[in-house]
Amino acid sequence: MLRGAAGPRCIAFRRFSGEGRSVTPAEKVPARLSVLFVEDDPLDAELLLTQLRAAGFEVSWRRVDTEPAFLEQLELGADLVLADYRLPAFSGLRALRLLRARDREMPFIMVSGSIGDESAAECIREGANDYVLKDRLGRLGAAVASAIESRRLQQTLLRERELMRTLIDQSPDPIYVKDRDSRFVLANAAVARMYGVATPAALLGRTDADFIPRELARSFRADEERVLAGEPHVNREERVPLPGGGSRILLTSKMPLRDSTGQVTNLVGIGRDITERKVA
């Protein structure tokens, strides 16, 4: 520990290798970790490092024990924050709140000599991935591996969601998702153009009846009720009137979307404009 130094303190930097490890929760996640410790006791920090090394991690680390130093080190980035719940001039809960105000995804694990159920529950509500008692450090490696893997899965899901959104937005074919009341909850630009609105957002929460003749909208709704009952609607022709006059013929498929319990919650639809083919 550096004492008496002016300004925010960043205390110590070391690198540990994973040689000689006996347990390997790190095998499913990257074994190299950059860890920011919020800990005032250097001996406790050494214990945490020993557990991480035993779990198969190679750790580069920094240790801080004040709020200014914590904020300064956050700017440098880290893979993980391990924080003591209580410090003389700072607290793990305060560190957690500061982190979540800046980064919703960085793994954060609270470490404490003792923590009550209410305090533990508060940490989880505030966004901690886990908490570990100092007299049960044997589970630290598994907790860290779980937190890192959870972040990796979240990032993968986000990338896949962004890719899917890009594909939907760029598709020349109308693509949309509706809820059980046939209200649009997602639509692409092709749907917006077909219904004469400026952006897909203008469709959200609205139904076909807001854009096309009521009788035709009722026909679409009847088809969609069958889809929501679990019956797919595949390659059916639909004639859709355009706002400026005329109409387009779409070859449309609509499928039920189910939640994790198997219940139908939405439907997804996609249409291919076949007007030129039909009138040729």
Disulfide bonds with the S-S distance in Angstrom:
none
